[in-house]
Amino acid sequence: MSNFKYGCETFSWVMSGDKYVGDCGHICEIVKRAGLSGIETNGGMMGRYFEDPALMADLLEVHDLQLASLSFGGGFRGSTLSEREREQADKVFDYLKSFPQPRITLAHGSRDRSDLGERQRNAMACINEVARHAADRGISCAFHPTSGGYSIFRTADDYKLMLDSLDTSVVGYCPDSGHIVNGEMDVYEIFATYASVIGHVHLKDINEDRSWAPMGEGIIDFPRLLKTLHDAGYDGWIDIEEESADARVDPDAATLKNGRYLAETLLPLGF
C-alpha cells in the first residue's frame, strides 16, 4: 500500500466565476463526500476564510480535512521579487502559520510569450526567492507550471530550463498530468525523470484532441503514473483536479465522480 494523501484542487469551482467564492463550507462538504482528505485552494477563492485562518482551520476540522496546499503565484517579471510580490508572499506565509505541515503550490501567470528567455530566467529566480523565504518559515513549496497558450513554461524546452533552474534545496516540482500532455510531452517520461524532485502532484485527465476530460475518461494511464510515484518512494499529496466542460457546469458532480474513480479504480490497486 502507498502512503499517498489524496486531496482536491478547487479549480473546478473557480471555473464558475464568483459563484463559489467564499463558499468554503460547501466545497469542503463535497470534497469530504468524494472521499478525499484535503483541499488545495487560493486566497481569492477563499474569500473571508483567507482573512481569518482560525475560521478556515475550524472548518477543516469540522469536515476532518487538511489544507493540502495554498496556491500562490504572480507575474514575476523582475529578476527579484517586487515589493508588492513580497508583501503578498508574506501574507501567505503569515496565514499558513495556523496550519500543520504548511505547503505552497507556486504558480506563474503570463499573458504572452514575448522576451521568453529573459522572462523564464526572471520567473525562476523569483520562484526560488519565494521558496527560500518560505523555507525559512518552515513552509514547503512546489512549483506548478501550466500549459495555456501564453504560459512561458509549456513545452519540452521550457521544462528543461525550468527544472534545471529550480533550487531543489528549497522547492520541489509539482507535475500536472494534464498540462504535461497538453504541452505535447510524454507524461510518463516526465514523472519518471523528475521523480526525485517531485514535492506535490496534480492529476487531471485530457482527451486526444487536447480537451479536458473527467478522470479515467481521457488518455492518461493513472495507474502507471501512481506506480512511478510509488516506486520512487513519493509519499506526499496528490490533488485531483478537473477542468472539463462537465466540471464547469457542475463542479460538485465532477468532484464526486472523480472520487468514485479513485475509490473504484486506483485505491484497489494499492495506491
C-alpha positions, 0 to 999 in steps of 0.5 A: 500500500502507498502512503499517498494523501489524496486531496482536491484542487478547487479549480473546478469551482473557480471555473464558475466565476464568483459563484463559489467564492467564499463558499468554503463550507460547501466545497469542503462538504463535497470534497469530504463526500468524494472521499478525499482528505484535503483541499488545495485552494487560493486566497481569492477563492477563499474569500473571508476564510483567507482573512481569518485562518482560525475560521478556515482551520475550524472548518477543516476540522469540522469536515476532518480535512487538511489544507493540502496546499495554498496556491500562490503565484504572480507575474514575476517579471523582475529578476527579484521579487517586487515589493508588492510580490513580497508583501503578498508572499508574506501574507501567505506565509503569515496565514499558513502559520495556523496550519500543520505541515504548511505547503505552497503550490507556486504558480506563474501567470503570463499573458504572452510569450514575448522576451521568453528567455529573459522572462523564464530566467526572471520567473525562476529566480523569483520562484526560488526567492519565494521558496527560500523565504518560505523555507525559512518559515518552515513552509514547503513549496512546489512549483506548478507550471501550466500549459495555456497558450501564453504560459512561458513554461509549456513545452519540452524546452521550457521544462528543461530550463525550468527544472534545471533552474529550480533550487531543489534545496528549497522547492520541489516540482509539482507535475500536472498530468494534464498540462504535461500532455497538453504541452505535447510531452510524454507524461510518463517520461516526465514523472519518471525523470523528475521523480526525485524532485517531485514535492506535490502532484496534480492529476487531471485527465485530457482527451486526444484532441487536447480537451479536458476530460473527467478522470479515467475518461481521457488518455492518461494511464493513472495507474502507471503514473501512481506506480512511478510515484510509488516506486520512487518512494513519493509519499506526499499529496496528490490533488485531483483536479478537473477542468472539463466542460462537465466540471464547469457546469457542475463542479460538485458532480465532477468532484464526486465522480472523480472520487468514485474513480479513485475509490473504484479504480486506483485505491484497489490497486494499492495506491 
